Amino acid sequence: MSQGKATKLFGTDGIRGVAGQFPLDEPTVERIGRALVANISIDLGRAPRLLIGRDTRESGPQIEVALTRGALTAGASVESAGVITTPGVAYITRAHDFDAGIVISASHNPWTDNGIKVFGGDGYKLSDELELAIEKEIFRFMETHREFTAVAPKISSLPGDHSLREKYESWLKQKVAIPRIKGKIVIDCANGAASACAPELFRMFELDTEFIHYKPNGKNINDHCGALYPQVVAEEVRKRGAALGVTFDGDADRALFADQHGNVVNGDAVLLMSARDLRARSELASDTVVATTMSNMGLEAALKRSGIRMLRAPVGDKYVLDEMRKTGAVLGGEQSGHIIFSRAATTGDGLLTALIVLEILSRSGKQLDELVSDLKVFPQVIKNVRVREKQPLDQVATVSSAIRAAEQELAGSGRVVVRYSGTEPLARVMIEAESKEKMEKHVESISTAIQAAIGA
């Protein structure tokens, strides 16, 4: 099966693609379930106990059933939490003695996509090395079992155990002091996994909340709502005279905010206020925060003024976490809203982030905009270029030449980051600079070179 062998399944956040197409067609998903269990069983010396959760996409139940059939065929036991957030699966996996947790979600992607990501029994995302081993096992199995048919009983659907979700929500409630917030909070659930958790969770705190985009229909997840469109909740805050807004992505592993004036507050700002709060309480290990190559230079400058060092990791919350574990940092995150509080959780958790931000506001007695008022953001532009292949950029002469020219002109007064998306066929060109003219010139130059060489 040469197509399979030539195809890399795992990206920066698990396996992702168009639902119903390779590798998310039903036969392949069954094989993935079978191969995944085979690999896990080797380390355990026994058949594993698996937890599965999913977001609200129309294709989720079918993928869950196919994955379960493959896993059962290999001897695993499987329990479903139904619709639940990605970090909810991570928590339940480690807290309730599952050997692995599997999430069926494509996060911020459109409803037509879906994905499979895996947590180990410790609640951490799998390492690149382990993903590669599983990937090899999947392709080996596909090659030697071309006519494979799952021998497990046919399953039409899996009833989700809602008590598992309730345990996750109860755990979240215990992680923060009850925040006292004056005014209304508008919460955008992106018609995703947060729709099942956020209303129940915030009801426990008896806060004045109004929910939007919390009625999923299988096709409206991330549809002009949620963390991809933070200006939506910001506008609702303005219209309703609310104190602040919170918005999640499809699987609720990240959160963005809006202040009382309707300004978007991104992950960089959340890192700044969280780092200062932890440092003030002597809980910021080594006075260090881990951000990514995409975090704004203004964040680095603001943290430095507060005596806090910022390290940069590659984009992807798993790489942020790797750097945190390596350096002992307890706080890290991404501009996009993945924030990791490692003393509490093993992955980015949008609901936990929202509660911690509310707790900081309550403890400080300040408004959201006051806490980040000195964050002076360098002008930044990001342009996505759709590509037909992900050829190493340093091997494309015209592209590497355009990047070098930008780096030379912006040295000391800006940054250039050009990388491929880990989940989509895109090259992302990001430039920060004090000069808007230079910024736009170099973004256009690099993007044009990429389009001409490898554009789709």
Salt bridges, closest charged atoms under 4 A:
ASP13 OD2 - ARG16 NH2 3.18
ASP13 OD2 - LYS117 NZ 2.97
ASP13 OD1 - LYS125 NZ 2.87
GLU26 OE2 - ARG69 NH2 2.24
GLU30 OE2 - ARG69 NH2 2.70
ASP55 OD2 - ARG57 NE 2.78
GLU64 OE1 - ARG54 NE 3.11
GLU79 OE2 - ARG49 NH2 3.05
ASP99 OD2 - ARG46 NH1 2.89
ASP128 OD1 - LYS318 NZ 3.13
GLU131 OE1 - LYS318 NZ 3.42
GLU137 OE2 - ARG140 NH2 2.82
GLU143 OE2 - ARG146 NH2 2.25
GLU169 OE2 - ARG165 NE 3.64
ASP188 OD2 - HIS213 ND1 3.21
GLU200 OE2 - ARG165 NH2 3.18
ASP208 OD1 - LYS184 NZ 3.68
GLU210 OE2 - LYS184 NZ 2.91
GLU210 OE1 - ARG240 NH1 2.26
ASP223 OD1 - HIS224 ND1 2.92
GLU235 OE1 - ARG238 NH2 2.47
GLU236 OE2 - LYS239 NZ 3.25
GLU236 OE1 - ARG240 NE 2.76
ASP249 OD2 - ARG254 NE 3.25
ASP251 OD2 - LYS117 NZ 2.76
ASP253 OD2 - HIS338 NE2 3.19
ASP277 OD2 - ARG281 NH2 2.66
ASP277 OD2 - ARG363 NH2 2.73
GLU283 OE1 - ARG281 NH1 3.29
ASP287 OD1 - ARG279 NE 3.40
GLU300 OE1 - ARG312 NH2 3.08
ASP317 OD1 - LYS125 NZ 2.99
GLU323 OE1 - LYS326 NZ 3.55
GLU334 OE1 - HIS338 ND1 2.71
GLU359 OE2 - ARG363 NH1 3.89
ASP369 OD2 - HIS261 NE2 3.26
ASP374 OD2 - ARG276 NH2 2.64
ASP374 OD2 - ARG305 NH2 3.45
GLU409 OE1 - LYS441 NZ 2.99
GLU409 OE1 - HIS442 NE2 2.80
GLU424 OE2 - HIS108 NE2 3.98
GLU424 OE2 - ARG428 NH2 3.60
GLU432 OE2 - ARG415 NH2 3.25
GLU440 OE2 - LYS436 NZ 3.99
GLU444 OE1 - LYS383 NZ 3.17
